[in-house]
Protein backbone atom coordinates (compact mmCIF):
# COMPACT_ATOMS: atom_id res chain seq x y z
CA UNK A 1 0.00 0.00 0.00
CA UNK A 2 1.39 3.38 -0.97
CA UNK A 3 1.83 6.13 1.62
CA UNK A 4 -0.45 8.88 0.32
CA UNK A 5 0.89 11.48 2.73
CA UNK A 6 4.30 10.88 1.16
CA UNK A 7 2.81 10.99 -2.34
CA UNK A 8 1.16 14.31 -1.52
CA UNK A 9 4.52 15.63 -0.36
CA UNK A 10 6.14 14.48 -3.59
CA UNK A 11 3.45 16.13 -5.72
CA UNK A 12 3.74 19.35 -3.72
CA UNK A 13 7.53 19.52 -4.15
CA UNK A 14 7.26 18.97 -7.90
CA UNK A 15 4.43 21.47 -8.29
CA UNK A 16 5.94 24.15 -6.05
CA UNK A 17 9.54 23.61 -7.14
CA UNK A 18 11.09 23.40 -3.67
CA UNK A 19 10.83 21.59 -0.33
CA UNK A 20 10.29 24.89 1.48
CA UNK A 21 7.31 26.02 -0.59
CA UNK A 22 5.84 22.50 -0.48
CA UNK A 23 6.08 22.57 3.30
CA UNK A 24 4.17 25.87 3.39
CA UNK A 25 1.40 24.44 1.23
CA UNK A 26 1.16 21.28 3.34
CA UNK A 27 1.47 23.19 6.64
CA UNK A 28 4.40 21.07 7.84
CA UNK A 29 8.14 21.65 8.18
CA UNK A 30 10.59 21.22 5.26
CA UNK A 31 12.22 18.47 7.32
CA UNK A 32 8.92 16.57 7.44
CA UNK A 33 8.53 16.87 3.66
CA UNK A 34 12.09 15.62 3.17
CA UNK A 35 11.57 12.66 5.49
CA UNK A 36 8.36 11.62 3.74
CA UNK A 37 9.96 11.71 0.31
CA UNK A 38 13.10 9.93 1.51
CA UNK A 39 10.96 7.15 2.99
CA UNK A 40 9.00 6.88 -0.27
CA UNK A 41 12.22 6.70 -2.29
CA UNK A 42 13.49 3.91 -0.04
CA UNK A 43 10.19 2.06 -0.48
CA UNK A 44 10.17 2.47 -4.28
CA UNK A 45 13.90 1.85 -4.58
CA UNK A 46 14.90 4.86 -6.70
CA UNK A 47 15.16 8.64 -6.66
CA UNK A 48 11.86 10.47 -7.21
CA UNK A 49 13.01 14.08 -7.08
CA UNK A 50 15.90 15.86 -8.77
CA UNK A 51 16.99 18.19 -5.98
CA UNK A 52 17.81 21.32 -7.97
CA UNK A 53 16.43 24.82 -8.46
CA UNK A 54 13.62 24.21 -9.14
CA UNK A 55 13.09 20.65 -7.97
CA UNK A 56 11.78 18.35 -10.70
CA UNK A 57 10.50 14.79 -10.77
CA UNK A 58 12.37 11.83 -12.15
CA UNK A 59 10.50 9.62 -14.61
CA UNK A 60 9.25 7.41 -11.78
CA UNK A 61 8.43 10.48 -9.73
CA UNK A 62 6.31 11.88 -12.55
CA UNK A 63 4.36 8.63 -12.80
CA UNK A 64 3.64 8.75 -9.07
CA UNK A 65 2.57 12.41 -9.30
CA UNK A 66 0.13 11.51 -12.06
CA UNK A 67 -1.16 8.62 -9.95
CA UNK A 68 -1.86 10.81 -6.95
CA UNK A 69 -3.58 13.42 -9.17
CA UNK A 70 -5.89 10.71 -10.50
CA UNK A 71 -6.62 9.41 -7.02
CA UNK A 72 -7.59 12.91 -5.89
CA UNK A 73 -10.01 13.22 -8.80
CA UNK A 74 -11.61 9.90 -7.93
CA UNK A 75 -11.89 10.93 -4.28
CA UNK A 76 -13.56 14.17 -5.35
CA UNK A 77 -16.15 12.17 -7.28
CA UNK A 78 -16.72 9.89 -4.30
CA UNK A 79 -17.26 12.86 -1.98
CA UNK A 80 -19.87 14.14 -4.41
CA UNK A 81 -21.93 10.97 -4.02
CA UNK A 82 -21.08 10.36 -0.35
CA UNK A 83 -21.11 13.79 1.34
CA UNK A 84 -20.23 12.22 4.69
CA UNK A 85 -16.72 11.61 3.35
CA UNK A 86 -16.13 15.26 2.52
CA UNK A 87 -13.51 17.02 4.59
CA UNK A 88 -14.29 20.21 6.44
CA UNK A 89 -14.15 23.39 4.41
CA UNK A 90 -14.27 23.96 0.67
CA UNK A 91 -12.06 21.08 -0.51
CA UNK A 92 -10.76 21.51 -4.04
CA UNK A 93 -8.69 19.17 -6.15
CA UNK A 94 -5.79 20.46 -8.26
CA UNK A 95 -5.95 19.57 -11.96
CA UNK A 96 -2.69 20.14 -13.89
CA UNK A 97 -3.25 21.13 -17.53
CA UNK A 98 -0.85 22.13 -20.34
CA UNK A 99 -1.91 24.61 -23.02
CA UNK A 100 -0.29 26.69 -25.73
CA UNK A 101 0.06 30.42 -25.03
CA UNK A 102 -2.12 31.66 -27.89
CA UNK A 103 -5.05 29.46 -26.85
CA UNK A 104 -4.67 30.61 -23.26
CA UNK A 105 -4.71 34.26 -24.37
CA UNK A 106 -7.84 33.85 -26.50
CA UNK A 107 -10.51 31.17 -26.13
CA UNK A 108 -9.16 28.81 -23.45
CA UNK A 109 -8.96 31.08 -20.39
CA UNK A 110 -12.65 32.12 -20.41
CA UNK A 111 -13.71 28.48 -20.77
CA UNK A 112 -11.72 27.17 -17.83
CA UNK A 113 -12.52 30.25 -15.73
CA UNK A 114 -16.23 29.55 -16.06
CA UNK A 115 -15.67 25.87 -15.28
CA UNK A 116 -13.51 26.59 -12.22
CA UNK A 117 -16.13 28.99 -10.88
CA UNK A 118 -18.60 26.10 -10.63
CA UNK A 119 -16.44 23.00 -10.08
CA UNK A 120 -14.45 22.15 -6.90
CA UNK A 121 -11.08 22.48 -8.66
CA UNK A 122 -7.90 24.49 -8.72
CA UNK A 123 -6.32 24.53 -12.17
CA UNK A 124 -2.53 24.40 -12.46
CA UNK A 125 -1.91 25.66 -16.00
CA UNK A 126 1.44 25.16 -17.71
CA UNK A 127 2.29 26.86 -21.01
CA UNK A 128 4.25 25.27 -23.84
CA UNK A 129 4.21 25.12 -27.62
CA UNK A 130 1.22 23.14 -28.94
CA UNK A 131 3.59 20.65 -30.56
CA UNK A 132 5.18 19.91 -27.18
CA UNK A 133 2.28 19.88 -24.68
CA UNK A 134 1.67 16.19 -25.43
CA UNK A 135 5.07 15.50 -23.87
CA UNK A 136 3.68 16.84 -20.58
CA UNK A 137 0.99 14.17 -20.76
CA UNK A 138 3.44 11.40 -21.62
CA UNK A 139 5.65 12.38 -18.68
CA UNK A 140 2.73 12.43 -16.25
CA UNK A 141 3.23 16.12 -15.42
CA UNK A 142 -0.36 16.98 -16.40
CA UNK A 143 -3.69 15.18 -16.72
CA UNK A 144 -4.91 17.05 -19.80
CA UNK A 145 -3.56 19.25 -22.55
CA UNK A 146 -4.38 21.27 -25.64
CA UNK A 147 -2.05 19.81 -28.25
CA UNK A 148 -1.19 20.18 -31.91
CA UNK A 149 -1.30 16.43 -32.52
CA UNK A 150 -4.29 14.15 -32.63
CA UNK A 151 -2.27 11.03 -31.85
CA UNK A 152 -3.17 10.19 -28.27
CA UNK A 153 -0.40 9.76 -25.73
CA UNK A 154 -0.28 6.39 -23.97
CA UNK A 155 -3.14 6.06 -21.50
CA UNK A 156 -4.89 9.12 -22.91
CA UNK A 157 -7.87 9.93 -25.12
CA UNK A 158 -7.85 12.56 -27.87
CA UNK A 159 -10.51 14.53 -29.70
CA UNK A 160 -10.32 17.41 -32.21
CA UNK A 161 -11.16 20.93 -31.07
CA UNK A 162 -10.93 22.84 -34.34
CA UNK A 163 -8.25 25.02 -35.87
CA UNK A 164 -6.75 28.34 -34.78
CA UNK A 165 -6.19 30.71 -37.68
CA UNK A 166 -2.96 32.70 -37.95
CA UNK A 167 -2.04 35.43 -40.42
CA UNK A 168 1.37 36.90 -41.26
CA UNK A 169 1.09 40.53 -40.21
CA UNK A 170 3.15 43.65 -39.55
CA UNK A 171 2.72 47.39 -39.29
CA UNK A 172 2.15 49.31 -42.55
CA UNK A 173 5.43 51.20 -42.03
CA UNK A 174 7.34 47.93 -41.57
CA UNK A 175 5.82 46.49 -44.75
CA UNK A 176 6.64 49.65 -46.72
CA UNK A 177 10.25 49.58 -45.48
CA UNK A 178 11.00 45.88 -45.95
CA UNK A 179 8.59 44.66 -48.62
CA UNK A 180 8.29 47.58 -51.03
CA UNK A 181 9.21 45.25 -53.90
CA UNK A 182 7.05 42.35 -52.73
CA UNK A 183 7.20 39.47 -50.30
CA UNK A 184 9.55 36.70 -51.36
CA UNK A 185 12.48 34.61 -50.22
CA UNK A 186 14.92 37.50 -50.67
CA UNK A 187 12.96 40.12 -48.74
CA UNK A 188 11.97 37.64 -46.02
CA UNK A 189 15.63 36.69 -45.49
CA UNK A 190 16.36 40.34 -44.63
CA UNK A 191 13.24 41.52 -42.78
CA UNK A 192 13.23 40.83 -39.00
CA UNK A 193 10.61 38.32 -37.93
CA UNK A 194 9.11 37.65 -34.51
CA UNK A 195 9.17 34.25 -32.75
CA UNK A 196 7.66 33.33 -29.40
CA UNK A 197 10.57 31.06 -28.44
CA UNK A 198 12.93 28.50 -29.95
CA UNK A 199 10.05 26.03 -30.38
CA UNK A 200 7.95 28.45 -32.44
CA UNK A 201 8.10 27.40 -36.08
CA UNK A 202 4.90 29.04 -37.37
CA UNK A 203 6.80 31.75 -39.24
CA UNK A 204 9.04 29.13 -40.89
CA UNK A 205 5.98 27.02 -41.83
CA UNK A 206 4.26 29.97 -43.50
CA UNK A 207 7.41 30.98 -45.39
CA UNK A 208 8.00 27.39 -46.54
CA UNK A 209 4.48 27.21 -47.93
CA UNK A 210 4.77 30.63 -49.61
CA UNK A 211 8.25 30.18 -51.08
CA UNK A 212 8.25 26.39 -51.50
CA UNK A 213 11.57 26.18 -49.68
CA UNK A 214 13.16 26.97 -46.34
CA UNK A 215 14.41 30.52 -45.78
CA UNK A 216 16.82 31.59 -43.03
CA UNK A 217 14.81 34.23 -41.15
CA UNK A 218 16.31 36.91 -38.88
CA UNK A 219 14.41 36.65 -35.61
CA UNK A 220 13.46 38.70 -32.57
CA UNK A 221 12.35 36.49 -29.66
CA UNK A 222 9.27 37.84 -27.86
CA UNK A 223 8.00 35.25 -25.32
CA UNK A 224 4.62 36.85 -24.58
CA UNK A 225 1.42 36.64 -26.60
CA UNK A 226 0.35 40.20 -25.85
CA UNK A 227 3.87 41.58 -26.33
CA UNK A 228 4.06 39.70 -29.63
CA UNK A 229 1.16 41.82 -30.92
CA UNK A 230 2.60 44.98 -29.38
CA UNK A 231 5.97 44.37 -31.03
CA UNK A 232 4.31 44.02 -34.43
CA UNK A 233 2.30 47.21 -33.88
CA UNK A 234 5.52 49.03 -32.98
CA UNK A 235 7.21 47.90 -36.20
CA UNK A 236 9.70 45.55 -34.57
CA UNK A 237 9.06 42.72 -37.01
CA UNK A 238 6.48 40.56 -38.75
CA UNK A 239 4.98 37.44 -37.25
CA UNK A 240 2.20 34.87 -37.39
CA UNK A 241 -0.52 36.44 -35.27
CA UNK A 242 -3.67 34.69 -33.98
CA UNK A 243 -6.46 36.26 -36.04
CA UNK A 244 -8.67 36.43 -32.95
CA UNK A 245 -6.19 38.80 -31.29
CA UNK A 246 -5.59 41.21 -34.17
CA UNK A 247 -8.92 41.46 -36.01
CA UNK A 248 -9.45 45.01 -34.71
CA UNK A 249 -5.90 46.04 -35.67
CA UNK A 250 -6.40 44.69 -39.19
CA UNK A 251 -9.71 46.49 -39.46
CA UNK A 252 -8.33 49.85 -38.40
CA UNK A 253 -5.12 49.45 -40.45
CA UNK A 254 -2.67 49.34 -37.53
CA UNK A 255 -1.55 45.96 -38.89
CA UNK A 256 -1.68 44.58 -42.41
CA UNK A 257 -1.20 41.10 -43.86
CA UNK A 258 2.08 40.55 -45.66
CA UNK A 259 0.28 38.52 -48.33
CA UNK A 260 -3.53 38.73 -48.20
CA UNK A 261 -5.55 35.52 -48.06
CA UNK A 262 -2.66 33.27 -47.01
CA UNK A 263 -3.73 32.16 -43.51
CA UNK A 264 -2.14 29.30 -41.61
CA UNK A 265 -4.70 27.14 -39.83
CA UNK A 266 -3.35 25.19 -36.87
CA UNK A 267 -5.42 22.13 -35.81
CA UNK A 268 -5.77 21.68 -32.05
CA UNK A 269 -6.80 18.66 -30.00
CA UNK A 270 -7.85 17.98 -26.41
CA UNK A 271 -6.03 15.06 -24.84
CA UNK A 272 -6.67 13.81 -21.32
CA UNK A 273 -5.78 10.90 -19.10
CA UNK A 274 -8.28 8.05 -19.17
CA UNK A 275 -9.39 8.62 -15.60
CA UNK A 276 -13.03 7.87 -14.78
CA UNK A 277 -13.50 11.32 -13.27
CA UNK A 278 -16.54 13.56 -13.57
CA UNK A 279 -14.29 16.57 -12.90
CA UNK A 280 -12.00 15.78 -15.83
CA UNK A 281 -14.99 14.96 -18.04
CA UNK A 282 -16.64 18.27 -17.11
CA UNK A 283 -13.47 20.19 -17.90
CA UNK A 284 -13.29 18.46 -21.28
CA UNK A 285 -16.88 19.43 -22.09
CA UNK A 286 -16.22 23.06 -21.17
CA UNK A 287 -13.08 23.18 -23.33
CA UNK A 288 -14.80 21.53 -26.29
CA UNK A 289 -17.78 23.88 -26.10
CA UNK A 290 -15.53 26.95 -26.03
CA UNK A 291 -13.47 25.61 -28.93
CA UNK A 292 -16.65 25.01 -30.97
CA UNK A 293 -17.56 28.68 -30.50
CA UNK A 294 -14.11 30.14 -31.13
CA UNK A 295 -12.09 27.87 -33.44
CA UNK A 296 -12.56 27.02 -37.10
CA UNK A 297 -14.57 23.83 -37.40
CA UNK A 298 -14.35 21.29 -40.25
N, C-alpha and C positions, 0 to 999 in steps of 0.2 A: 504494500500500500504506500502510495506516495505521500510525502509530508506537504500538505497544501499551504501551510504557513511558510515553509521554505520556498515553495514554488511562487507564492505571492511576493516574497522578498526578491527572488530572482527576476520576476517580471518588473518589479518596481525599479530595480537597479538598471535594467536594460532600458526601460522607458524614460527614466529620469536622467540617466547618464552617469550617476555617481552613487556611492554607498551613502553619502551624507544626505543627499536630497531624497533618496529612497527611504531613509530612516525618518525624515520629516513627514513624508506622506503616510508612512505606516505607524507613526507615533511611537517609535521605539528608538533605541540608540544605534549608531552606526556599528558598534561592536556586536549588537544582537543580529543585525542584518548579515554581517560578515560570518558570524557563527552558523547561522541558518544555511547560508549558501555553501559554506565549507562542509557542513554535514551532508548536504544534498550531493555535493561533488564526490564525497567519499562513498556515498550510497550508490551513485550512478557509476562511479569509477573513471571519471574524466572531468576536465575543466569545463565549466559552463559559462564563465565570464572572462572576457579579456580585460584585465584590470589596467585600463589606460584612461586617457582624457579625450572624449568621454568613454565610459565603460560600454562595451558591446558584448553581444552573446556569441558564443561559439556555435557551430552548426547544431550540436546537441542541445545547447542552451536555447537556441531559437525554436527548436521543436517543442521543448518543454514550455516555453512562453506561449506558443500557439495552443498547446494543450490546455493550459490554465485559462487562457482567454475563452476557449470553447466551453470549458466547464462552467465558467462564470455565466455565460449566456444560457446554458441549460438550467443553471440554478435560478436565473432570473425568470425563466419560463415557469419553473416549478413554483416559485413564490407567487406567480400570477394566478395559479390554479389552487394553491394551498396557502392562503394568506397567513396562516398561523406560523409558517416558516420564515416569514419576512422579518428582517432585522429591524431594530428601532431606527427611526429616522427615514429620510428619503434616500434609500439605497439605489445607487446607479452603477451600471456595469460599463466598463471602458471598452470601446470597440475601435481597434486600430484599423485605419483605412489609408491607402495610398492613392493619390490623384495627381494628374498633371496640372501645372500652374494655371494654364489658360482656362481649363474647365472650372477650377476653383474660383477664378476671378469672374466667371460669367454665370453659367447655369447651375453649377454644382452646389455652391455655398447656400443659395436660397433654399434648395431642396433639402439639404441635410439640416439646415437651421430649423425649418418647419418640422421636420421629423424629430429632432432632438428636443423641441419644445413640448412634444407630446409623449415621447417615449422615455423610459427610465434609463437613459444612456448618457455617457460622456464620450464624445468622439475624439480620438487622437489621430489627427490628420497629418500625413507625411506627404511631401511634394517631391516628385521626380518626373523625368521625361516619360511620356506615355508609352514609349517603347521599352522602358525599364521598370515600370511599376509592377509588372508580372513577376519580376525577380523578388520583390518584397513578399509576394504570396508564396513563391517557391521556398523562400528561406524561413517562412513562418513568422516574419516580422509583423504582418498584417493579416486580417481575416477577409478583407475585401479590397478591390482596387478598380479604378478606371484605367483601362489599358488600351494600347494600340493594336493588340493582337487578339484574335478570336480563339486561338488555340488554348484550351484550358490548361492551367497548371495542374500538376498531380494533386488529386484530392479536392479539386475545385470544379465549379460549374461556370459556364460562360454564356452570356447572351449579348446580342448587338444592341447598342444604344442609339446609333445614328452616326452622322458625320459632322464634324466641326469644319466650317469653311474658313479658309485663310486667303488673303489677297496680298500681293506684293505691293507695298505702298511706301510713299515718302512725301516730304513736303514739296510743294510746287517749285520752290527755289532750288531745292536739292536736285530735282529732276531736270530743271533748266540748266543747272551747272554741270551735271554729270552725264546727262542723256540727251543733250541737244541734238545729236546726230542719230538718235535711236538707241534702243535697248538690245544689246547683243553681247556675245562673248567678250569682245574687246572692251566695251564700256563697263561691263559688269566686273571685269578683272581689275578695274581701276577705282570704281566707286565703292566707298566704305559701306559694308553691310552691317546689320545688327544680328547678333545671336544671343540666345538666352544663357547658354552655357556650352560646354564642350560636347554635350550630348545632342544639342539642337542641330538637326540636319534639314530643317524645313526649307531654308534658303537654298541649300545645295540641291534638294529635290526639285524645287521649282525651276532653278537654273538648268538642271539636267534635262528636264522636260522641254524647256523653251529652246535650249541650244543644241539638244541631242548629244551632249557630251559634258563631261565634268569641267568646271572652271574654278580656278584657284581664286577664292574671294577674300579680299581684305575685310577684317572683321573687328567690330567693337563688341565686347561682351557686356551685356546689360541684364543681370540676373533678377529682374523684377518685371512682372507683366505690365503693371501700370507705368513704370519707368520706361519700358520698351516703347510704349505709345508716345510718351512724353519726349523721348529721344528722337523719334521720327518727326514729331511736330516741330522740334527745335532744329531740324536739318542735320542731325548727327549722322544719319545713314538711312538706308532702306531696309525693310524687313518684312517677313510674313506675319501679318497682323490678323488676329481673330476678327472676322467681319462684325461679330456682335459688339466688339469694343469700339470700332472706329466708324460705324455707319454714320453717325452725326458728323464726324470730321470729314468724311467723304462727301457728304451732302453739302456742307458749307464751304468745301474747297480747301480746308486746312491740310488735308492729305489727298493725294491722287494716286491712282493705280499706275504702276510702271507700264504695264501692258494690259489694257482693258480686257475684261472677259477671259482672264486666264487664272481662275481660282484654283486652289489646291484643297481638296476635300479630304479630311483625315478621319477615317472610320474609328469609332471608339466602342469599347466593350466593357461590360460589367462582369467581373469575375469575383467569386466569393467561395470561401471554404464550404464544403458540404456538411455543415453543422445543422442539425434539426432544431433550429432556433427561430422563434417567432420574431425576435428582435432583428436578427440578420435578414429574415425574409421581409419584414416591414421596411427596413432600410433599402433593400433592393427595389421594392415597389415604389418608394418615394423617388429614388434615383431614376428609375426607368420612366416614371411619369414626367419628371422634369425634363429628361432628355427628349421625350416625345414632343414636348412643347417647344423646345429650344434648338434641337439639332435637326439637320437635314435627314429626312427619312427616305428609305428606298421607295 
